[in-house]
Amino acid sequence: MSEPDLIEALAHALAAVPRLAPLAEARLAVLPGRGVAHDHFVAEGVALEGVAVVLRVPRVSQWGLASAEQLAYEAAAFARAAPSGVTPRLIGVVPVQPVLPMGALAVEYIAGDKPRLPRDLPLLAETLARIHSLPVPDERAPLLVHADPIVETLKAIREQAAFMREARLQPMAAAAIRAELATAESLALTARPTPVLTLTGSDTHPGNFLIGERRAVFVDLEKALYGNPAVDLAHATLYTSTMWDPDCAARLGSAEVRDFYAAYFDAVAPALAAAVKPWVRPLRRLVWLRTLTWCVRWRVLSEREGGWSKQRLAPDHAAHIERTVADYVDADRIAAIRAGLDAETELFRS
C-alpha cells in the first residue's frame, strides 16, 4: 500500500472509532524514523487527553502473531509499562479491518531528541530501572514470559541462524558464528543463576529512547515481555545496538559500559541488583548473538516480498540497514566483538 493510500485508510479507520474520531480530521504527517516493523504518523493540530498523538501502524509481527493478536499484544505492553512514567501513554486502538489489515495504535507523542552517547547513558539506566521495578502481575498474558532467558534467547538464535546458508556470509564470519552457536548451546547445559523476572523492553537499543526534560522515554514497546532485566542492559550497550541508529550512533568504551551498569544497579532495589548481576556476562554474549543472527535472517527475508521486504522502506533507510548489517556480519567485526566480550571477565566480576 502506498503512503497516500495508507494515510487515507488510516483516516477512514479513525473516523469509525469514537474515542479517536477527532484524529480523522487531523493532517497525518509521516514521523521520521528508522523502524523496520511499523509506519508512524503524527496527527498534527489535534490533541486527545491533552497530548499530541502518534499512530503506530504495524507492517509485520516480529513475534509471528496474527494481526489481531499482535495489536492486542502491543496495546497490553503500552498499558503495562505506563505506570513507570517513562513510556508513551496508550490513547486508543484502531481495530484490524480490510482497509487496515494490521490495525493501529494511538499513543502519546513524545517530544525529544535521540540520546547522545555516552552523555545520556545514566538517563537510559534510570529509565530501565523504573520499568524493571514495576510489580509483576499474577496474570501476565498476553505478554510473553521468558522465565529462562538462556532457553528463550537460544530459541530465537536457532531460528534466525537457519538462514545462514542463504545470507552470503564470508567463510570466516560463518565459522565464527557457528563457534558462537556451539558456545551458546553449551551454555544451555550449564547451571543457571537464580531466576529473576520483571517487565522488560526487549528491544532497548538507544535509538528507541527519546531524551527530554532530563529523562529518557522508551518509545517502542512492540516486543516487551516478562523476562530477565540483563537482556535489556546488554541490548542498550552492545556495539550492535549503539551503532544501529545513525541519529545516535556511538562506540562505547569499556569504562562507559561499566558506568552504565553501575548507574542501573544504583537505581534499583538492592535485592533486584543482586539477582541481576550473575546474569550480566552470559546474557551480553547471547544478546549479541541474537542480534547478529537477526541480521542474518534480515539479509535473506528483506529480498523477498512481504512485511520484511526492504522495498517497503524508504531507500535511504534500506541502504542504512544494509550497510549496518554488512558491518555487523563482517568477519573482522565479529572477531573484534568476540575479543571484547572475552575481555569483559574482569569488567563484570561481582
N, C-alpha and C positions, 0 to 999 in steps of 0.2 A: 504494500500500500504506500502510495506517495505521501510525502509530508502534508501537502494541502488536503489530500483526501483523509488522512488521519486526523487532522485538526477539525475538519468538517464532521467526521464521525464522532469525535470526542465531544464536540459542542452539542450534537444531536443527543448523545447518550446522557450528557449532564442535564439537559433540559428535562429528562424524564425522572430524575432523582430529586424529589422536593428539597432535600437538605442542601443539595449542590446546584440547584437550578439557576441561582443568580450568576454562577460562573459561565453559563452558556452564553451570556451577553458580553463577557469579557473578551478582550483580544488575547488569544492563546499564542504566546511567543515561545519559540524554541529556547530552552535553557541550555546554554553551552555546557558540555560535559564530556566525559571520557568513558562512560559506562558501555558495556557490551550487551547488557540484558534488558535495558529499559530505554524508552524515549521519555524526555522530560519537557513539560511545558509550564510556564508560569502564567497565571491568569492576571493580566495587567488591569489595574484600575478597579478591581473588585476584591473586597476583603470578606472573609467569613470568620465569625467568632473573634473578630478583632485582629486577624492576621492575614497577610497575603498567602496565597495558596499555590502549591506546585502540584501538577498532575503527573503521576508516575505511571507510564503505560508499559507493561511488560512486553518484551519481544519473545522471551523464551524462559522456561523454568530451569534454573540451574540445579534444582533438586529432581527434575524429571517428573514433576507433578502435572496432573491435568489442570486446565486453565482455572476452573473454579477453585480447585484446591490450592493452587499457587496464590491466587488472590486472597483467599481466606488466611493462608499462612502469613503473607506479608502484613495483612491488617492486624493479625494477632501479635506479630512481632513488634510493630509500632506501638500497639496498645500496652504490651507487657513492659516495654522499655521506658514508656513515658514518665513513670514516677521518678526516674533518675534525674530528670530535669536537664539532660544533655543530649536529647534526641528530638527530632521534629514531632509535633503532635499529629495524631491521625484525625483528619477532619471528616472524612467520609469515604464511601466505596461506590464505584461505578460498576455494576454487575457485568459479568460476561454476557455478551449478546452478539448477534450476527455482525453488526457494524463495528464491534469492538471485541474481537474474539478472545482476548485475554483480560478484558475489563481494565480498570484503572483505580488507583488510589489517589485521593486528595489529601495532601499533608501540608503542614506548616512550611512556608518558605523561610529559609534561614539566610539572613544577610551576613556575609563574612567572606574571608579570603582563605585560600588553601594554606595549610601550615607552612611556616618557614622553619626548616630543619637545619641544625639541631635546636634552634632557639625555642620552638614550641613543644618540644618533647615532654616537658613537665605537664603541660596542659593536656596532651593526649593521655598521659599516665593517669592524671586525675579523672578524666572522663571515663576511662576504662575501669578505674577503681569504683566509680559511682554506679556504673552498670553492673559490675560483678558483685556489688554489695547489696543489690536488691534481694528481697526474700524470694526463695524458690517455692512456687505454689505446689500444692499436692497434685493438682490437675495441670499437666504440662502440655497436653495436646491443644492445638495441632502442631506445636513446635516439636521438632525432633529432640531426642535425648541421646547424647553421646556420652554415656557413663564411662566407657573405656576409650579414651582418646586415641590410644595406640591402635586398637582394633578398627575403630571407625575411620581414622585418617588413613590407615593402611588399605582399607577397603577402597577409598576414593583413589588412592595412588595406583592400586592394581588396575582399576577400571580405566584410568587415564593412560597408564603405561601400555595398555593393549594396542594403542595407536602408534607405538614406536616404529614399527616396520614401515609405515606409510609416511613418516614425518621427515624424511630426508635429513637424517641426523649424520653428523660426522662420525666415522667409526670410533674415534676416541671418546666422543661425547656419549655415544650409545653404550660403550663399555663402562664408562664411569657411572652412568645412570643404572645400569644393571648391577654394578657393585653396590651402589647405594640401596637398590631394591633388596639385595641379599642382606645387607646390614639391617634394613628395616624389618625384614622377615624374621631375622634372628632376635631382634628386639621384642617382637611379639611373643616370643617364647620365654622371655625373662620375667622375673618377679616385678610387680608393679608397686609404686608408692601408694600410700593411702588415697583412695579416690576423693576427688573434690568436684562439686557440681554447682555452677552458677549460670545465670543468663550470660551468654557471650555473643559478640557481634559476628564472629567467624571470618568476616572479610574486612579486617581492620587495617588495611594499608593506609598510609597517611592521606592519600587523595580522597578518602571517604570521610574526612573531617573538614569542618569549616571553623575558622577562628574569628570570634567577635566578642567584644566586651570581656576580654581576658578569660574566655572559656573556649573549649573546643566542643563542637557539636558533632556527634557521629550521625551521618545522614543516610546511610544505606543499610537498612535492616533486613534486606531480602533474605539473607542466609543466617539470621540469628537463630540460636538454638540453646538448649541447656547442655553445657559442656564444660571443658576444663579451661580456666582463665589463661593458662600458659600458652594456649593456642593463639589467643588474641595478642598477647605480649610479643610472641615471636613474629606474628604477621605484621605488627606495627613497625618492626625494626630490622628485619632481614633485608639484604640488598635487593632481592626480587620484589620487595614491597616498596622500599623507599625510592626506588628508581622507576616505578611503574607509571606514575602520573607526572607528565613533564612540567606541570604547573607547580610542583613542589618537590621535584626530584633532588635527592642528595645522597651522598655516600657517607654513612655514619662510621666514625671510628669506634674502636672497642671501648674507650672511656665514655663516649657519648651513649653507647648502648648500656653500659654498666650503670650510668647515672639515671637513665630512663627506668630501668628495673628498680633502682633504689628509690626513686620518686614514687613508683607504684606501690612498693611494699610499705613505704611510709604512710601512704594514703588509705590503705585498707586495714581492717582489724588484724591484730597480731595473729589470731587463730587462722584467718584466711591466708595471710602471708606465709605462715609456717607450712600450711597444707600445699600451697602452690610451688614453693621453692624446689622441692625434689623433682618436679615435672619440667623445670625450665629447660635444661640441656637436651633431654631426649626429644622434647616436642619442638625445639628450634630446628633440629635436623629433619624431623618428619614434616613440619610445615613447609620448609624449603622444598623438600622432595614433592610434596603435594602441589606446590606452585609450579615447580619445574615440569611435572608430568601434565599439569593443566595446560601448559604451553605446548607440549607435545600434542595433546588432544586438539587444542585450538588450531594448530597448524594444519591438521587434517580436516577438521569439520568446517573451518572457515572457507574452504574451497568448494564446499557443497552448497546446495540450496537449503533454505530453511532458516530457522531462528539464529543459527550460529554464523550464517554467511557474512563474510566481510562486505559483500555488496550492499548490505543493509546499513553499513556505517558510512559516515562522511569520509571522503577519500583521504583527507589528512589524518583522521583518526585511525583508519585502517592501516595507513602507512606507518603511523607511530607504533601501533601494536606489532606489526610485522618486524620493525626494527628492534623493538624491545624484546620480543620473543627470540629473534635471532641472536641477540646478545645473551639472553639467559641460557639458551641451549648450546652456545658456543663451547667447545671443549676447553679452551683456556679459561673461560669464565667459570665453568663448572669446577675446574681444578682449583681455582683461586678461592671459591666459596667453600669447597670441601676443606681446604687447608685452614681457612679462617674458623670454620666450625670445630676443627680438631684443636685449634689453639684456644678455644673458649673454656677449656677444662678449668683453668685457674680463675677465669673471669667470673664463673658462676658457682664456684665452690662455696657451699653453705658454711 
